Amino acid sequence: MPYALVIVGLLLTVAGARGTQSDLYALLKGDFTGNKSFIWWAVSILIIGSVGYLPKMRGVANSFLVLVFLVLILSNKGVFDNFISALKGNANAPFKPANDTAGEPSDLDKAQGALKTALDIGGKVAAFA
């Protein structure tokens, strides 16, 4: 858990230093609000996981969790193209988001850039220690 907090802290720090915190907040708001938000997936996973604490229902709950994760992955169009590109090791292949807008970097591209910068800074800080 401490590592997750450090990563979140670095991400917020880098977003603030770059002046892109409003983009980060808009991205997070889009993930957790609206009809197609991630919150419904999280709630369903928590409910199915809580059913898994009943010893007789553990197998059923595990089956439903696998089903939910499969649907979550398969509902994202373009995931297989990106997965195959990653397996081939083609780092120069362009990332194709599901809702690609021409000429403008997507929110995901911005978030990936912020995360990469945060990890680079984290590596430099670790090298100092």
C-alpha positions in Angstrom: 0.0 0.0 0.0 2.8 2.5 0.7 4.1 2.0 -2.8 0.7 2.8 -4.3 0.6 6.0 -2.2 4.0 7.0 -3.4 3.1 6.4 -7.0 -0.1 8.4 -6.6 1.9 11.2 -4.9 4.4 11.3 -7.7 1.7 11.3 -10.3 0.0 14.3 -8.6 3.3 16.1 -8.2 4.3 15.6 -11.9 0.9 16.7 -13.0 1.1 19.8 -10.9 4.7 20.6 -12.1 3.6 20.2 -15.7 0.5 22.3 -15.2 -1.7 19.4 -16.3 -3.6 18.8 -13.1 -6.9 19.9 -14.6 -6.4 17.4 -17.4 -5.7 14.7 -14.8 -8.8 15.6 -12.8 -10.9 15.7 -15.9 -9.6 12.2 -16.8 -10.4 10.8 -13.4 -13.8 12.5 -13.3 -14.6 10.9 -16.6 -13.6 7.5 -15.3 -15.8 7.7 -12.2 -18.9 9.6 -13.4 -21.5 9.0 -16.1 -23.3 6.0 -17.5 -20.2 4.2 -18.7 -18.0 4.9 -15.7 -15.6 2.5 -14.0 -17.5 2.8 -10.7 -20.1 0.2 -11.8 -17.4 -2.3 -12.6 -15.7 -1.7 -9.2 -19.1 -2.1 -7.4 -19.8 -5.3 -9.2 -16.4 -6.7 -8.4 -16.8 -5.8 -4.8 -20.2 -7.4 -4.5 -19.1 -10.6 -6.2 -15.9 -10.6 -4.1 -18.0 -10.3 -0.9 -20.1 -13.3 -2.0 -16.8 -15.2 -2.3 -16.3 -15.0 1.5 -19.1 -17.5 1.9 -17.3 -20.9 1.7 -20.0 -22.6 -0.3 -20.2 -19.7 -2.8 -16.5 -19.3 -3.4 -16.4 -21.3 -6.7 -19.4 -19.4 -8.1 -18.0 -16.0 -7.1 -14.6 -16.9 -8.7 -16.4 -17.8 -11.9 -18.3 -14.6 -11.9 -15.1 -12.6 -11.2 -13.4 -14.2 -14.2 -16.5 -13.4 -16.3 -16.5 -9.8 -15.2 -12.8 -9.4 -16.0 -13.3 -11.0 -19.4 -16.1 -8.6 -20.3 -14.2 -5.7 -18.9 -11.2 -6.5 -21.2 -13.3 -7.5 -24.3 -15.5 -4.5 -24.1 -12.5 -2.3 -24.8 -12.1 -2.2 -28.5 -8.5 -2.2 -29.8 -7.2 -4.1 -26.7 -6.1 -7.1 -28.8 -4.2 -4.9 -31.4 -2.3 -3.3 -28.5 -1.7 -6.6 -26.8 -0.3 -8.2 -30.0 1.8 -5.1 -30.6 3.2 -5.3 -27.1 4.0 -9.0 -27.5 5.9 -8.4 -30.7 8.0 -5.9 -28.9 7.2 -3.2 -31.5 7.7 -0.2 -29.3 7.4 2.2 -32.2 3.9 1.0 -33.1 1.3 3.7 -32.5 -1.1 3.3 -29.7 -4.6 3.2 -31.0 -7.2 4.3 -28.4 -10.8 3.3 -28.9 -12.0 6.9 -29.4 -9.1 8.3 -31.5 -9.4 12.0 -32.2 -7.3 13.2 -35.1 -4.3 15.4 -34.3 -5.0 15.8 -30.6 -3.4 13.5 -27.9 -6.0 11.6 -26.0 -6.5 11.8 -22.3 -4.9 8.3 -22.0 -1.8 9.5 -23.9 -1.5 12.5 -21.5 -1.9 10.2 -18.5 0.7 7.8 -19.8 3.1 10.6 -20.4 2.5 11.9 -16.8 3.0 8.4 -15.4 6.2 7.8 -17.4 7.6 11.1 -16.2 6.6 10.2 -12.6 8.4 6.9 -12.9 11.5 8.5 -14.4 11.6 11.0 -11.5 11.0 8.1 -9.1 14.0 6.2 -10.6 16.2 9.3 -10.3 15.1 9.8 -6.6 15.8 6.1 -5.9 19.3 6.5 -7.5 20.1 9.3 -5.1 19.1 7.3 -2.0 
